[in-house]
Amino acid sequence: MIAGVATSDYPHLPNMSEHAVHGQAADRALADAGLTFADIDGFATTGFFPMYATGVAEYLGLHPIYFDETNSGGSSFEVLVEHAAYAVESGAVDVVLVTYGSVQLSQMGRRLGTGGGGGGFAPGPAIYDALWGNTLVGNYAMATRRHMYEFGTTPEQLAAVAVTMRRHAATNPQAQERELITVDDVVSSRLVADPLHKLDCCVISDGGGACVVTTEERAADLPGTPVYVLGAAHATTHHLNLSAMPNLTVTPAAQCGPVAFARAGITHADVDVAQLYDSFTITVVLTVEDLGFCAKGEGGAFVEDGGLEVGGRLPTNTDGGGLSACHPGMRGMFLIVEAVRQLRDEGGATQVPDARIAVAHGTGGMLSTGATLVLGLDAP
Amino acid sequence: MIDRAPATGDERPPKPRPAPVPDADSAPYWTAAHEGRLVIQHCTRCGARQLYARDRCLVCRGSVEWVEASGRGTVYSYTVIRQNYTRPFRDWIPYVVALVDLEEGPRVMTNIVGCEPEAVRVGMPVRAHFEAVSEEAGIALFSPEG
């Protein structure tokens, strides 16, 4: 069960170290759970260096008997929480703290999405796609182009995702971008990598979050409202070579989504609210299709006309998402925190009435990995 | 092949295109491109064809051999890169990065050159030509057929 969640301060933290962001989020999540650092026997986090979790544990003064730093990019924290749920269920550990921290905006500025393609970070076979000046945005742009070609998806349909995220962000005082935008604003913003415009791309932020995973028995003794991890699964189709992705319009969500839903024993009609990784507008369109909320190719129509707003077909990214609220590089933790807040009726202006089942789905790399968590208020 | 003026105000000489460092798997591929040939792997057991270079067939795990490809293909998808801070690419903006499906099946990433970026289309027939990028390695770029 998830017994506590928190976000750190965000989106701009020029006076905090990356590790202090982990610490702030951990303090808040433990307080939310009604626990202290002394209660933790497991720890999970991930970053861009090997033995990253070990380093953060050292910084926080933790000596856990379980640690995990599985890195699948943006979906990492869904995977880490899945693993943590298995770990506590098995009896191996009692309380796993999962943290995320990043000061990417302050350290790197906005280069992540539009640098590279020069063979710099190209371990082994990754060299094949690293010679052409492609960028992170370029990969998602090619998926977008192919989706447009096969299904007639329009820039305006994609823009609807960004417009909805901004509407949600406008109610989130912490959100990085809060000024309302229109479809026309999105499609008339400059092209970064055709056909993706600037406003089809997520913001780049500082920030982090944390959650506490524990057993049902332990959670029963805690003051808050715990949330069940009803089902989870993750999948991968390729790493950094987009040329190795079998089909640019089908993400790993098509594999892990149905498995997670089956493990949770739910159908799509049971899902009240979704937190879907929105690195780019296309990421959301592909994800609603691959998770099965609509047929392949119908994602454009699904997200139009307020389809992702509260009261719409699938209320999504109620905090404003990575497109508007906060995207520090691996946003998956924010999906979990917001999903739990919705289930605990703490969603504020974007609260989905009587939300009992939430789906958090992370997407990592170049549409390379997917990880689905089905969370619920009621015992399975 | 992509020859554009450097960004205004940057007085440094143009940076060359990055070059792959061949390894035990990939050396035949980069060497062939250096010689002006496009090669792909062919499974000696099941006949499947693949790129990139691996030590085995992705379908049946059989052994693979290198065979020559026609150099013809079609654009599976593409993007026009309009923002990249990394040299030398920022000096090329706007330029086309594409995935090309070779006539023989395998898919490769490449640049489409020899036409305006706005002229590129999904499904467009393209043909490989080659550029030496080091003493030992070449790469395959693609241009519109005909």
Interface residues (C-beta under 8 A of the other chain):
Chain A: R111 T114 G115 G116 G117 G118 G119 G120 G124 P125 I127 Y128 D129 A130 L131 W132 G133 N134 T135 V137 G138 A141 M142 A143 R145 R146 Y149 R190 L191 V192 A193 D194 P195 L196 N241 L242 S243 A244 L248
Chain B: R17 P18 A19 P20 V21 D23 D25 S26 L51 Y52 A53 R54 Y76 S77 Y78 T79 V80 I81 R82 Q83 N84 Y85 T86 R87 P88 F89 W92 Y95 V97 A98 L99 R107 V108 M109 T110 N111 P117 V122 G123 V133 I139
